[in-house]
Amino acid sequence: MAQKELKEFIDNAGELYLAHLSLDCVVFGFRDSQLKVLLLKMKNSDKWSLPGGFVKPAESMETAAIRVLKERTGLSSIFLQQFHVFSDPGRSDNRERIAHLKKAGITVPPHHWFLQRFLSVGFYALVDYSTVSPQPDAFSDACAWRDIGEIGPLILDHSQILFKALEMLRLQLHYQPIGCNLLPPKFTMPELQKLYETILNRKLDRRNFHRKILSYGILRPLKEKRQGVAHKAPQFYSFDMVKYQKALKEGLGGV
């Protein structure tokens, strides 16, 4: 977005969006055995941030989050989970916001809508990496995937938001299924195990993992096997979506 368009956004935002309320989204993807997060590179800066936005008067928080994520990813159907409200009085550091706007050649008065204290609702999203078309927002010049182990400090309290989302994603593994939104339509058991290990950041016993996953009844074995591997060809699986959606609503039996 050009400087003129950015200034118009800043000038008109107070009339378009609710005061004191924002949202931040942690978008997780999985690629090459790595858990990845979608980040924005701020204009005129080497700093990175999470995708986020503001809420229109006629929107629910969920509707606003879906809109923001569609703008950033191009996807209209996303697994989305609200996980925390970030309300620390010091979370909005106006010095950083003012400096960022100054670099863009924009000056705003001290009590401008954009410089008020914002409470932010955190959402995490699980997406198929291969289907995303990353798009920057008004305040950034790049939108890209980053390996979660290689992410440095983010702006404001976005590092805290990211790690809180990861904490909640790990918690989800204990009572809801994971994988449908992060893996391709067909996958092997080692690939599913690698996803769990990557999220948990620890190795899992192969036999115990296979037994527990199969006990949930959410997998459908396929006749096809992966070809071109050095050892015994692993069998492909897909998710039984009826049972998967039921497990999302009712849980995995407290396992």
N, C-alpha and C positions, 0 to 999 in steps of 0.2 A: 504494500500500500504506500502511495506517495505521501510526502509530507503534508500536502494540502488535504488529502483524504483523511490522514491520521488526525490532523487538527480538527476537521469537521466531526470526526467520531468523538473526540474528547469534548468538544463544545456541546454536542447534542446528546451525549450519553445520559446526562442527568434527567432528560425528558423521556428517554426510551426505556430506562431500567430502574429497578427498585433501589432505594438508597440502602447503604450499609450491608448489602447482601451479595455474595459472589459464590462461585463454585470452582473447584479445582479437580481435575480428572487425572488419574493414574491409569494409563493405557498399557496393559501388558500384552506382549506377543512372545512367541516361542519359535526360534529358528536356529538351525545348526547346533542343537543341544544347549542353546543359550536362552535365558530369560531376558527379554528386552523390554525397554520402556520408551514410549514416544515422548520426545522432548522438543521444545522450541528454542531456537537461538535468538536472543534478543537483538533488535536492531541497534546498530552502532555500538555493539558490546560483544565481549567474548563469553558472556554469562548465558546460562540455560535456565529454562523454566518448564513447569508442567503446563499442559493445555488447560485453559480455564475460560471463564466468562462471567456474564452477569445475567440477571433474571428479569424478564419482561413482566409487567404488571399482570397480564392474563395467563402467565405460565406457572405450572408447578415446578418444583426443583427438578424432578425427574425429566419433565418436558424440556426444560432449559438445558440439562446435561445432554440429553439426546440430540438437541439442536447443535450444541457446541461440538459434540463428538462427530456428528455428520459433517460439519464444516471442516474439521481437522483430518478426518479419515476417509470421507466419502461413503461411509457405511450408514445405513439407516436401521439395521437390525443388529444390536450389540447387547451382549450380556453385561448388565450394569448393576452395580451394588453400592448403595450409599453406606458409608462406613464410619464417618466421624464428623463432628463439627469443630472447626478450629476457631477459637474465640479469644486467644491470648491478647490482652490489650496492646502488647508490643509487636504483634505480628505484622502490622502495616507500617513499614519503615518508609516514611515519606521522603527521606533524604535520597533513597535509592530511586524512587519513582520520579522525583524532581530532576535528579541528575540524568535519568534516562530520557526524559522529555526535553531537557536542555540540549542534549546531544542531537536530538531530532529537530532542534530549532523551535521548540514550543515552550512558551512560558505560561503558567497558570497561577492564579491567585492562591494564597494560602488556604482558603476555605473552599476551594473548588470541590465539586462532587467527586472527582477522581482521587482526591487526596484525603477523603474521609476514612474513618476506621471501618473496615469490612470484616464481617463474620463470613467464613467460607465453609461451605458444605463439601466434604470430600466424597468422591465417587471413584471406584475402580472398575475398569472395563477389561474384559478378556476378548481378544480378537484373533482371527486367523491372519497371521503376519502377511501372507501372500495376497490378501484381498484389500489391503490398506493402501490408499494413495495419499501420503502425508501432505498437508497443506498448511503453510504458516498463517498466523493471524495478523491483526493490524499492528501488533507491537513486535513482530519477529520477521526475520528474513530467511529463516530455514526451519523446517520441521523434519526430524529424522529419528530413526531408531538408535538407541544406545544400549550396549550390554549393561545389565544392572550392576555388574562388578566393576565397571569402569567409569561410573558416574561420579564426577566431583561435586563440590558444593553447588547448590542451586540457589536461585534468588529467594529473598524473604524467608519464609518457613517451609519452602517447597521440599527440602530434604526431609524434614520431619513428616510432612504429608506422605511422601513416597514410602518411607520406612514404616509408617503406620498402616498404609495400604498393604504392604508386603506382609506385615504381621497378621492382618485380617485375612489375607489370601491363604496364609499357612494355616490359620485357624479353620478356614472353610474346608480344608482337606479332611478334617476329622468328622465332619457331619454332612457335607454335601459333595457330590461328584465334581471333578475338575477334568478338563481335557477336551470336551466337545468344541469349545470355542478357540482352543489353542492348537489343536492337532488337525491334520488333513482328514478327510472322510474315512480313510482306511489307514491303519497304523499297526505296528507290531507291539507285542507286550514289552520288549526292551525299550522301545521308544516312549511308551506310556510311563514306564518306570523312570526313565531318564527325566521326563518332565517333572515327576514328583520329586525326584532327588534334587533337581535344579531349584525348584521352589523352596524345598526344605533346607537346601545347602548341606546335605549329608547323604551318605550311602545307605541304601536299603537292602535287606536280605532278599535275594531274588525269589526263593521259594515262598517265603512268608508274604511278599508283595503279591505274587501271582495268586496265591490262595485267597488272600483277603479281597483283592479286586474282583476275582471271579465270583466270590460269595455274594457280592452286591447284586449280581444279576443284571447289570447294566450293559454288558458287552455281548456282542453277537459275533461268534467265530465265523470267518469266511473260508472258503475252500482254497483261496489263492494264498501263495507264500511269496515272501520277498526273494527275488533272484539276485544273483551276482554278489553274494556274501561269502566270506572266507570259510565260515563254519556252517553248521546245520541251518538250513533256511527257516527263519521264523515265520509263523503263521500270521496272517493279517486278521485284524479285528475291526469292527465298527461299533459305534454306540447304538444300543436299542433306544431310540429317542423317546418312545412312550415311557419306558421304565426310567430313563435318564431324567425326564421332566418330572416324573413322580418323585424321584429321589431328591431333586432340587426343592420340591415343595414340602416333602415329608421327612427329609433327612435319610441318612444311611443306617438307621436303626441304632444310633448312638455309638457306633463303632469308632 
